[in-house]
Amino acid sequence: MPKPVGSISELRSAYLDGGLSPAGQTERILDGLAGRDGGPVWISTVPADRLRDRAESLTRHGDPTLPLYGIPFAVKDNIDVAGMITTAGCPDFGYRAAEDAPVVRRLLDAGAMLVGKTNLDQFATGLTGARSPYGSCQSVFGGGLISGGSSSGSAVAVAAGQVSFALGTDTAGSGRVPAALNGIVGLKPTRGLLSTAGVVPACRSLDCVSVFAADVAGAVEVLHAARGVTAADPWGRPLPAERVVARMPGTLRLGVPRAEDLEFFGDAGQEARFVAGVQRLRTFVGTPRSVPLGDFFEAGDLLYRGPWVAERLVALGGFLRSHPESVLAVTRAVLETGRRYDAIDAFRGQHRLRELRAQVDQLWQDIDVLVVPTVGTTFTLDEIAEDPIGRNAVLGRYTQFANLLDLAAVTVPNGFTSTGRPASLTLVGPAFSDTTLARLAATLTDGGAPTRTVEVSSPAAELLIAVVGRHLAGESRNGELVGHGAALVGAARTAPLYRLFRMDTPDGEGLPGLVRVAADGPAGHPIEVELWRLPGAAVGGLLAGVPAPLSLGWIRLDDGRDVLGFLCEAYAAGPPAEDISATGGWRAYRRAAARR
């Protein structure tokens, strides 16, 4: 059996230690694909020679400090990759993409290696993995167990060790359900954090690109590498600066569903695992509170039993009329139900959803995180075939409401039932709670392993911040940091991805600005910084005194960590600004200037 390619952290360590290169990793990737016979996990793969060329280019010319340097990944085949066919699980629908979806381009720019495009429930309509003309995926745990969908191939590719991470989409649970059924992490970000430009729409107002990885740390690495707003995506939303601070688990108020709202459809094993998972979760958080799920379920029902199913016809209605035989019968049956609804129904649904959102928003005044089962029970492929629509609805019981209510979610493994079926938990929070959910999920599954969330150390939610110039200890504006309660942690250096500029100021002292270099721009330099620990509540006050063109953003250190720090807008780095990168830092520049 081919050896798994390894997780993101495992590969990064191997690359940095010099024991492995992307070129050396390529043959292991190809060995993992050998013998698949075009099987149900993959719809198309990058040609072997092209994959080798990419790996060789990274090995010879790439920057090992890139966040995803040499990491193999897959994308669901409803996401565009330049030069490859996008089928959305329907061969006759296929088209050759002219350019990468922005989310794919960001991953490639971060050093990742694309392996191929994965199978899915046709048009991302389904939660089973059994609605594809390319074949039905089976869970890595065998026994005829469904893989879950619609991002079936992406989940199986990660769980089988063929790639280190994969992109899926998650409108109704298509990222969380297959993660649950394959024992991996499924991260469904807040809608808009990952661009859906270049993604075949399902319900465009609800669609969300999701991430599969072996562990929470890896999923968060991908989230931060891939996120960003693009002009091509009117649905995109940035992560607010004040929400990048992840709260410590011990400060969180946990919501647990009322017993009468939980349904496991006769599956005592899943019920027992959920109880055990909640019990373990309670050891990391504050006192739990019982939460009614009625409003969540009613919102979820609007997706397929309300006018939102008609939104699927916006993108696919014309194809459905012109190519009815190209669409699977079960998929066609689901899509055609959208024709039952008119504009009055759509507005009535929007009004009711707004009411439900308002009621759910009130719950977030009393809790920070809600834990739910990802699925109440599991099914085999044969069982799904007996009732493909009814049992699909069972799988979506605890997932369909998330995007309608504008929630973030992380799915994590939760052991196995006594009969060997995988169990999982999903942590749910309000929009932009992504980093807090990830921190709690990492604590639960990885024993608190570090993730690319902001480190915090107290209920006041301190964060680590990098300063590069006049806020350094002993410099003219350091008093602002100290006055806001910041404490010096120590010196550090950036990865060689930046250039440092001195901009003129009226006082003659000059203002340093750290700019990340473009991929096709001049080489970067390692730059001296200081790390300070700042109370989260003081961030706003500190930022209010920071002059343009400086702003807060992610800075990569030479040890691979990502911390928040002061960056400079690139427009300000042109003349008359002086490039002082070669000095290695603001203090070194000031010493050299004094000697002159």
C-alpha positions as CSV (number, residue, x, y, z in Angstrom):
1,M,0.0,0.0,0.0
2,P,1.4,3.5,-0.9
3,K,2.7,5.5,2.0
4,P,0.6,8.5,3.0
5,V,2.1,11.8,1.9
6,G,2.0,13.3,5.4
7,S,0.3,16.2,7.1
8,I,1.2,19.9,6.5
9,S,3.2,20.0,9.7
10,E,5.0,16.8,9.0
11,L,6.0,17.9,5.5
12,R,7.1,21.3,6.6
13,S,9.4,19.8,9.2
14,A,10.8,17.4,6.7
15,Y,11.5,20.2,4.2
16,L,13.1,22.5,6.8
17,D,15.2,19.7,8.1
18,G,16.5,19.0,4.6
19,G,15.4,15.4,4.7
20,L,12.9,15.8,1.9
21,S,12.3,18.2,-1.0
22,P,9.1,18.8,-3.1
23,A,10.8,17.0,-5.9
24,G,11.5,14.0,-3.7
25,Q,7.9,14.0,-2.5
26,T,6.4,13.9,-6.0
27,E,7.0,10.2,-6.6
28,R,5.3,9.3,-3.3
29,I,2.3,11.4,-4.4
30,L,2.2,9.7,-7.8
31,D,2.5,6.2,-6.1
32,G,-0.6,7.1,-4.1
33,L,-2.5,7.7,-7.2
34,A,-1.3,4.6,-9.1
35,G,-3.8,1.9,-9.7
36,R,-6.8,4.2,-9.1
37,D,-8.0,3.5,-12.7
38,G,-9.8,6.8,-12.9
39,G,-11.6,5.7,-9.8
40,P,-14.3,7.6,-7.8
41,V,-12.0,9.8,-5.7
42,W,-10.6,11.7,-8.7
43,I,-12.2,13.2,-11.8
44,S,-9.0,14.5,-13.2
45,T,-5.4,14.8,-12.1
46,V,-2.5,17.0,-13.0
47,P,-0.3,15.2,-15.6
48,A,2.7,13.5,-13.9
49,D,5.3,15.5,-15.9
50,R,3.6,18.8,-14.9
51,L,3.5,17.8,-11.3
52,R,7.2,16.9,-11.4
53,D,8.0,20.2,-13.1
54,R,6.1,22.1,-10.4
55,A,7.9,20.2,-7.6
56,E,11.3,20.7,-9.3
57,S,10.7,24.4,-9.7
58,L,9.8,24.7,-6.0
59,T,12.9,22.7,-5.0
60,R,15.3,24.8,-7.2
61,H,13.7,28.3,-7.0
62,G,11.0,28.2,-4.4
63,D,10.9,29.9,-1.0
64,P,10.9,27.3,1.7
65,T,9.4,29.8,4.1
66,L,6.2,30.1,2.1
67,P,3.3,28.9,4.3
68,L,2.4,25.9,2.1
69,Y,5.7,25.2,0.4
70,G,5.6,21.8,-1.4
71,I,2.3,20.8,0.2
72,P,0.2,18.6,-2.1
73,F,-3.5,19.4,-2.3
74,A,-6.7,18.7,-4.2
75,V,-9.7,20.8,-5.2
76,K,-13.3,19.7,-5.6
77,D,-14.3,19.7,-9.3
78,N,-16.7,22.6,-9.0
79,I,-13.7,24.9,-8.4
80,D,-11.9,26.3,-11.4
81,V,-8.2,25.5,-12.1
82,A,-6.7,27.2,-15.2
83,G,-6.4,24.8,-18.1
84,M,-8.4,22.0,-16.5
85,I,-12.0,20.9,-17.1
86,T,-14.5,21.9,-14.4
87,T,-17.4,19.3,-14.5
88,A,-19.3,19.9,-11.3
89,G,-19.9,16.2,-11.5
90,C,-21.7,16.4,-14.8
91,P,-19.5,15.5,-17.9
92,D,-21.8,17.4,-20.4
93,F,-21.7,20.5,-18.3
94,G,-17.9,20.6,-18.3
95,Y,-15.8,23.6,-19.5
96,R,-12.1,24.4,-19.6
97,A,-11.4,27.1,-17.1
98,A,-9.5,30.1,-18.4
99,E,-8.0,31.0,-15.0
100,D,-7.7,29.8,-11.5
101,A,-10.3,30.5,-8.9
102,P,-8.8,33.1,-6.6
103,V,-8.8,30.7,-3.7
104,V,-6.7,28.2,-5.8
105,R,-4.4,31.0,-7.0
106,R,-3.6,32.0,-3.4
107,L,-2.8,28.5,-2.4
108,L,-0.4,28.1,-5.4
109,D,1.2,31.4,-4.6
110,A,1.7,30.1,-1.0
111,G,3.8,27.3,-2.5
112,A,1.2,24.4,-2.6
113,M,1.3,21.7,-5.3
114,L,-2.0,20.9,-7.0
115,V,-2.5,17.2,-7.5
116,G,-5.9,17.1,-9.1
117,K,-9.7,17.6,-9.0
118,T,-12.0,15.4,-7.0
119,N,-15.3,13.7,-7.3
120,L,-18.5,15.2,-5.9
121,D,-22.3,14.8,-5.7
122,Q,-23.4,16.2,-9.0
123,F,-23.7,20.0,-8.9
124,A,-22.8,19.9,-5.2
125,T,-26.4,18.8,-4.5
126,G,-26.3,16.1,-1.9
127,L,-24.6,14.9,1.3
128,T,-24.0,11.3,0.5
129,G,-21.2,10.9,-2.0
130,A,-23.5,8.6,-4.0
131,R,-24.8,11.1,-6.6
132,S,-22.0,11.2,-9.2
133,P,-21.8,9.7,-12.7
134,Y,-18.1,9.2,-12.0
135,G,-18.9,6.6,-9.3
136,S,-19.8,6.6,-5.6
137,C,-17.1,7.2,-3.0
138,Q,-16.8,4.9,0.0
139,S,-15.6,6.0,3.4
140,V,-11.9,5.1,4.2
141,F,-13.3,3.0,7.0
142,G,-14.9,0.6,4.5
143,G,-17.8,-1.7,5.1
144,G,-19.8,-0.1,2.3
145,L,-20.1,3.1,4.4
146,I,-20.9,6.2,2.4
147,S,-18.1,8.8,2.2
148,G,-20.5,11.7,2.7
149,G,-20.8,14.5,0.2
150,S,-21.0,16.5,-1.7
151,S,-17.3,17.0,-1.3
152,S,-16.7,13.3,-1.3
153,G,-13.5,12.9,-3.2
154,S,-11.8,15.8,-1.4
155,A,-12.5,14.2,2.0
156,V,-11.4,10.7,1.0
157,A,-8.2,12.0,-0.7
158,V,-7.1,13.6,2.6
159,A,-8.2,10.7,4.8
160,A,-6.4,8.2,2.5
161,G,-3.2,10.2,2.7
162,Q,-3.2,11.0,-1.1
163,V,-2.9,14.7,-0.3
164,S,-2.2,16.8,2.8
165,F,-5.3,19.0,2.4
166,A,-8.1,19.7,0.0
167,L,-10.7,22.2,-0.8
168,G,-14.4,21.4,-0.8
169,T,-17.6,23.5,-0.8
170,D,-20.1,23.6,2.0
171,T,-23.6,25.0,1.4
172,A,-25.6,22.6,3.5
173,G,-23.0,20.5,5.2
174,S,-20.9,19.3,2.2
175,G,-17.7,19.9,4.0
176,R,-18.7,18.8,7.5
177,V,-20.5,15.5,6.7
178,P,-17.7,13.9,4.6
179,A,-15.2,15.0,7.2
180,A,-17.2,13.2,9.9
181,L,-17.5,10.0,7.9
182,N,-13.8,9.9,7.1
183,G,-12.4,10.8,10.5
184,I,-10.7,14.1,9.5
185,V,-11.1,17.8,10.2
186,G,-13.6,19.8,8.2
187,L,-13.5,23.6,8.5
188,K,-16.4,25.6,7.2
189,P,-15.4,29.2,7.5
190,T,-17.6,32.2,7.9
191,R,-19.3,32.8,4.5
192,G,-17.1,35.1,2.3
193,L,-13.7,34.6,4.1
194,L,-12.8,32.2,1.2
195,S,-13.7,33.6,-2.2
196,T,-16.4,31.7,-4.2
197,A,-15.4,33.4,-7.4
198,G,-14.5,30.7,-9.9
199,V,-16.8,28.2,-8.1
200,V,-19.9,26.7,-9.9
201,P,-22.8,28.1,-7.8
202,A,-25.1,25.9,-5.9
203,C,-27.0,28.5,-3.8
204,R,-24.7,31.5,-4.5
205,S,-25.9,33.5,-1.5
206,L,-25.0,30.6,0.8
207,D,-22.1,28.9,-0.9
208,C,-18.9,28.5,1.1
209,V,-15.5,27.1,0.2
210,S,-14.4,24.7,2.9
211,V,-11.1,23.0,4.0
212,F,-10.2,19.4,4.7
213,A,-7.1,18.5,6.7
214,A,-5.7,15.8,9.0
215,D,-5.6,18.2,11.9
216,V,-7.0,21.6,13.0
217,A,-3.6,23.3,12.7
218,G,-3.4,22.3,9.0
219,A,-6.9,23.4,8.3
220,V,-6.2,26.9,9.8
221,E,-2.9,27.2,7.9
222,V,-4.9,26.7,4.7
223,L,-7.6,29.1,5.7
224,H,-5.2,31.9,6.3
225,A,-3.2,31.3,3.2
226,A,-6.4,31.2,1.0
227,R,-8.5,33.9,2.5
228,G,-8.9,37.3,1.0
229,V,-11.4,39.6,-0.7
230,T,-11.3,39.9,-4.5
231,A,-13.1,42.4,-6.8
232,A,-14.5,39.4,-8.7
233,D,-16.4,38.2,-5.7
234,P,-19.3,40.4,-4.4
235,W,-19.9,37.9,-1.6
236,G,-16.4,38.2,-0.1
237,R,-15.9,39.5,3.4
238,P,-12.6,40.2,5.2
239,L,-11.9,38.9,8.7
240,P,-12.3,42.0,11.0
241,A,-9.1,42.9,12.8
242,E,-10.8,42.6,16.2
243,R,-12.0,39.1,15.5
244,V,-8.5,37.6,14.8
245,V,-8.1,37.2,18.5
246,A,-8.8,33.7,19.5
247,R,-10.2,33.3,23.0
248,M,-8.9,30.7,25.4
249,P,-11.2,27.7,25.8
250,G,-11.5,28.3,29.6
251,T,-13.2,31.7,28.9
252,L,-15.8,30.2,26.6
253,R,-19.5,29.6,27.4
254,L,-20.6,26.3,25.9
255,G,-24.0,25.7,24.5
256,V,-25.2,22.1,24.6
257,P,-28.5,21.1,22.8
258,R,-31.5,20.2,25.0
259,A,-31.9,16.4,25.2
260,E,-35.4,16.7,23.6
261,D,-33.9,18.4,20.6
262,L,-31.4,15.8,19.8
263,E,-32.2,13.0,17.4
264,F,-30.0,10.1,16.6
265,F,-32.5,8.2,14.4
266,G,-32.2,5.0,16.6
267,D,-28.4,5.0,16.5
268,A,-27.4,4.4,20.1
269,G,-23.7,4.3,19.3
270,Q,-23.7,7.9,17.9
271,E,-25.7,9.1,20.9
272,A,-23.2,7.5,23.3
273,R,-20.3,9.1,21.4
274,F,-21.9,12.5,21.5
275,V,-22.5,12.3,25.2
276,A,-18.8,11.3,25.7
277,G,-17.6,14.0,23.5
278,V,-19.5,16.7,25.3
279,Q,-18.3,15.4,28.6
280,R,-14.7,15.7,27.4
281,L,-15.4,19.2,25.9
282,R,-16.8,20.4,29.3
283,T,-13.3,19.9,30.8
284,F,-11.9,22.7,28.7
285,V,-14.6,25.3,28.8
286,G,-16.8,27.1,31.3
287,T,-20.1,26.0,32.7
288,P,-22.3,24.7,29.8
289,R,-25.8,26.0,29.1
290,S,-28.7,24.0,27.7
291,V,-29.8,25.5,24.3
292,P,-33.0,24.9,22.3
293,L,-32.4,24.0,18.6
294,G,-35.9,24.7,17.2
295,D,-34.9,27.9,15.5
296,F,-31.8,26.3,14.0
297,F,-33.8,23.4,12.6
298,E,-36.5,25.7,11.2
299,A,-33.9,27.8,9.4
300,G,-32.3,24.6,8.0
301,D,-35.6,23.4,6.6
302,L,-35.7,26.6,4.5
303,L,-32.9,25.3,2.4
304,Y,-34.6,22.4,0.7
305,R,-38.2,22.8,1.9
306,G,-38.3,26.5,1.1
307,P,-37.5,29.0,-1.6
308,W,-33.7,28.7,-1.3
309,V,-33.8,25.5,-3.4
310,A,-35.1,27.7,-6.3
311,E,-31.8,29.6,-6.1
312,R,-30.1,26.5,-7.4
313,L,-32.0,27.0,-10.7
314,V,-30.4,30.5,-11.2
315,A,-27.2,28.9,-12.4
316,L,-28.4,25.5,-13.5
317,G,-32.0,26.1,-14.7
318,G,-31.0,26.6,-18.4
319,F,-28.7,23.6,-18.5
320,L,-31.4,21.5,-16.8
321,R,-33.9,22.4,-19.6
322,S,-31.4,21.9,-22.5
323,H,-29.7,18.7,-21.1
324,P,-32.3,17.0,-18.9
325,E,-30.8,13.5,-19.6
326,S,-27.3,14.7,-18.6
327,V,-28.5,15.2,-15.0
328,L,-28.9,12.3,-12.6
329,A,-32.5,11.5,-11.8
330,V,-32.1,12.2,-8.1
331,T,-30.3,15.5,-8.7
332,R,-32.9,16.5,-11.3
333,A,-35.7,15.7,-8.8
334,V,-34.2,17.9,-6.1
335,L,-33.5,20.8,-8.5
336,E,-36.9,20.7,-10.1
337,T,-38.6,21.3,-6.7
338,G,-37.3,24.9,-7.0
339,R,-39.9,25.6,-9.7
340,R,-42.6,25.4,-7.0
341,Y,-41.7,28.7,-5.5
342,D,-42.4,32.2,-6.7
343,A,-41.2,35.7,-5.7
344,I,-43.8,36.0,-3.0
345,D,-42.4,32.7,-1.5
346,A,-38.9,34.1,-1.7
347,F,-39.7,37.3,0.2
348,R,-41.7,35.3,2.8
349,G,-38.8,33.0,3.3
350,Q,-36.4,36.0,3.7
351,H,-38.6,37.6,6.3
352,R,-38.9,34.4,8.3
353,L,-35.1,33.8,8.1
354,R,-34.5,37.3,9.4
355,E,-36.7,36.6,12.3
356,L,-34.9,33.3,13.0
357,R,-31.5,34.9,12.8
358,A,-32.6,37.6,15.3
359,Q,-33.7,34.9,17.7
360,V,-30.5,32.9,17.3
361,D,-28.4,36.0,17.6
362,Q,-29.9,36.4,21.1
363,L,-28.4,33.0,22.0
364,W,-24.9,34.3,21.3
365,Q,-25.4,36.8,24.1
366,D,-25.3,33.8,26.5
367,I,-23.0,31.3,24.8
368,D,-19.9,31.5,22.7
369,V,-19.8,28.1,21.1
370,L,-22.5,25.5,20.3
371,V,-21.6,21.8,20.1
372,V,-23.8,19.5,18.0
373,P,-23.4,16.1,16.4
374,T,-22.2,16.4,12.8
375,V,-24.5,13.6,11.8
376,G,-27.1,11.8,13.9
377,T,-26.4,8.4,12.2
378,T,-24.5,6.9,9.3
379,F,-25.6,4.9,6.2
380,T,-24.2,2.4,3.8
381,L,-24.3,2.9,0.0
382,D,-27.1,0.3,-0.1
383,E,-29.1,2.1,2.5
384,I,-28.8,5.4,0.7
385,A,-30.0,3.7,-2.5
386,E,-33.2,2.6,-0.8
387,D,-34.1,6.2,0.1
388,P,-31.7,8.7,-1.5
389,I,-33.7,11.9,-0.6
390,G,-35.1,11.0,2.8
391,R,-31.8,9.7,4.2
392,N,-29.9,12.7,2.7
393,A,-32.2,14.9,4.8
394,V,-31.3,12.9,7.9
395,L,-27.6,13.6,7.2
396,G,-28.2,17.3,7.0
397,R,-30.1,17.6,10.3
398,Y,-27.3,19.3,12.2
399,T,-25.5,21.1,9.2
400,Q,-28.1,22.7,6.9
401,F,-28.8,25.7,9.2
402,A,-25.2,27.1,9.4
403,N,-24.9,29.2,6.3
404,L,-28.5,30.4,6.4
405,L,-27.8,31.7,10.0
406,D,-24.4,33.1,9.0
407,L,-22.4,30.8,11.3
408,A,-18.9,29.4,11.3
409,A,-18.2,25.7,12.1
410,V,-15.4,23.2,12.6
411,T,-16.0,19.4,12.5
412,V,-13.6,17.2,14.4
413,P,-13.3,13.4,14.9
414,N,-15.0,12.0,18.1
415,G,-13.9,8.4,18.1
416,F,-15.9,5.4,16.9
417,T,-19.1,3.7,18.0
418,S,-19.1,0.2,19.4
419,T,-19.9,-1.1,15.8
420,G,-16.9,0.7,14.3
421,R,-18.7,3.6,12.7
422,P,-16.9,7.0,12.9
423,A,-18.4,9.7,15.2
424,S,-17.7,13.4,15.2
425,L,-18.5,16.7,16.8
426,T,-19.1,20.1,15.2
427,L,-18.3,23.3,17.0
428,V,-20.5,26.2,15.8
429,G,-20.2,29.9,16.5
430,P,-21.4,33.2,15.1
431,A,-19.8,34.8,12.0
432,F,-16.1,35.5,12.3
433,S,-15.6,33.3,15.4
434,D,-13.4,31.1,13.2
435,T,-10.2,31.5,15.1
436,T,-11.9,30.9,18.5
437,L,-13.6,27.7,17.2
438,A,-10.3,26.5,15.8
439,R,-8.5,27.0,19.1
440,L,-11.1,25.1,21.0
441,A,-11.1,22.3,18.3
442,A,-7.3,22.0,18.5
443,T,-7.5,21.8,22.3
444,L,-10.1,19.0,22.0
445,T,-8.4,17.0,19.3
446,D,-4.7,17.9,19.3
447,G,-4.2,18.5,23.0
448,G,-3.9,22.2,22.4
449,A,-1.4,22.0,19.5
450,P,-0.6,25.5,18.2
451,T,-2.6,26.7,15.2
452,R,-2.3,29.8,13.1
453,T,-4.6,31.6,15.4
454,V,-3.6,34.4,17.6
455,E,-2.1,33.2,20.8
456,V,-3.9,34.3,23.9
457,S,-3.1,33.8,27.6
458,S,-5.8,35.2,29.7
459,P,-9.5,36.1,29.8
460,A,-8.4,39.6,28.6
461,A,-7.4,37.9,25.4
462,E,-3.8,39.1,24.9
463,L,-2.3,38.9,21.5
464,L,1.2,38.7,20.2
465,I,2.1,41.7,18.0
466,A,5.3,42.4,16.0
467,V,6.7,45.9,15.8
468,V,9.4,47.0,13.4
469,G,10.2,50.7,13.9
470,R,9.4,53.6,16.2
471,H,7.4,51.3,18.5
472,L,10.6,49.3,19.3
473,A,11.9,49.4,22.9
474,G,13.7,52.7,23.4
475,E,12.3,54.3,20.3
476,S,10.1,57.4,20.2
477,R,6.7,55.8,20.1
478,N,7.4,52.8,22.4
479,G,5.5,54.6,25.1
480,E,2.3,54.1,23.3
481,L,2.8,50.3,23.5
482,V,3.7,50.4,27.2
483,G,0.9,52.8,27.9
484,H,-1.6,50.3,26.5
485,G,-0.3,47.6,28.9
486,A,2.0,45.8,26.4
487,A,4.9,43.7,27.7
488,L,8.1,42.8,25.7
489,V,8.4,39.2,24.8
490,G,11.7,39.3,22.9
491,A,13.4,39.9,19.6
492,A,12.7,38.0,16.3
493,R,13.2,38.2,12.6
494,T,10.8,38.0,9.7
495,A,11.1,35.4,7.0
496,P,13.0,36.8,4.0
497,L,9.7,38.0,2.4
498,Y,9.8,41.7,3.2
499,R,11.5,45.0,2.4
500,L,11.8,47.9,4.8
501,F,11.4,51.5,3.7
502,R,12.0,54.8,5.4
503,M,9.4,57.4,4.6
504,D,9.9,61.1,5.3
505,T,8.1,62.7,8.2
506,P,7.8,66.4,9.3
507,D,9.9,65.7,12.4
508,G,12.7,64.4,10.3
509,E,12.9,61.1,12.2
510,G,11.3,59.2,9.4
511,L,8.7,56.4,9.5
512,P,9.7,52.8,8.7
513,G,7.3,50.7,6.7
514,L,7.5,46.9,6.3
515,V,6.2,45.7,2.9
516,R,5.7,42.1,1.8
517,V,7.3,41.6,-1.6
518,A,5.3,40.4,-4.6
519,A,6.0,37.0,-6.0
520,D,7.4,38.5,-9.2
521,G,9.1,41.5,-7.4
522,P,12.5,42.1,-5.9
523,A,13.9,39.6,-3.4
524,G,12.9,40.1,0.2
525,H,15.1,40.4,3.3
526,P,14.9,39.1,6.9
527,I,14.0,42.1,9.0
528,E,14.5,42.6,12.8
529,V,11.3,42.9,14.8
530,E,10.2,42.8,18.4
531,L,7.4,40.8,19.8
532,W,5.1,42.4,22.4
533,R,2.1,40.9,24.2
534,L,-0.8,43.3,24.1
535,P,-4.2,43.1,25.8
536,G,-6.8,42.4,23.2
537,A,-9.0,45.2,24.6
538,A,-6.2,47.7,23.9
539,V,-5.8,46.9,20.2
540,G,-8.4,49.5,19.0
541,G,-6.7,52.3,21.1
542,L,-3.3,51.5,19.7
543,L,-4.5,51.3,16.1
544,A,-6.2,54.7,16.5
545,G,-2.8,56.3,16.9
546,V,-1.1,54.5,14.0
547,P,-0.7,56.8,11.0
548,A,-1.4,55.8,7.4
549,P,-0.1,54.1,5.4
550,L,0.5,51.6,8.2
551,S,-2.1,48.9,9.1
552,L,-2.3,45.6,11.0
553,G,-1.7,42.4,9.1
554,W,-0.1,39.0,9.3
555,I,3.7,38.8,9.4
556,R,5.6,35.6,8.8
557,L,8.6,35.0,11.1
558,D,11.7,33.1,10.2
559,D,10.7,30.2,12.5
560,G,7.5,29.7,10.4
561,R,5.1,31.4,12.9
562,D,2.6,34.0,11.7
563,V,1.9,36.9,14.1
564,L,0.0,40.1,13.8
565,G,2.1,43.2,13.1
566,F,2.4,46.6,11.5
567,L,2.6,46.4,7.7
568,C,2.8,49.3,5.2
569,E,0.7,49.8,2.1
570,A,2.8,49.1,-1.0
571,Y,1.9,52.4,-2.6
572,A,3.9,54.3,0.0
573,A,7.1,52.4,-0.7
574,G,7.9,54.3,-3.9
575,P,10.0,57.4,-4.3
576,P,10.9,59.4,-2.2
577,A,10.8,56.5,0.3
578,E,14.3,55.0,0.9
579,D,14.7,51.3,0.7
580,I,16.7,50.3,3.9
581,S,16.1,46.6,3.7
582,A,19.8,45.7,3.4
583,T,20.5,47.1,6.8
584,G,18.3,44.3,8.4
585,G,16.1,46.6,10.5
586,W,15.3,50.0,11.8
587,R,17.8,50.0,14.7
588,A,20.6,48.9,12.3
589,Y,19.6,51.6,9.9
590,R,19.7,54.3,12.6
591,R,23.1,53.1,13.8
592,A,24.5,53.3,10.2
593,A,22.9,56.7,9.7
594,A,24.5,58.0,12.9
595,R,27.9,56.9,11.8
596,R,27.5,58.8,8.6
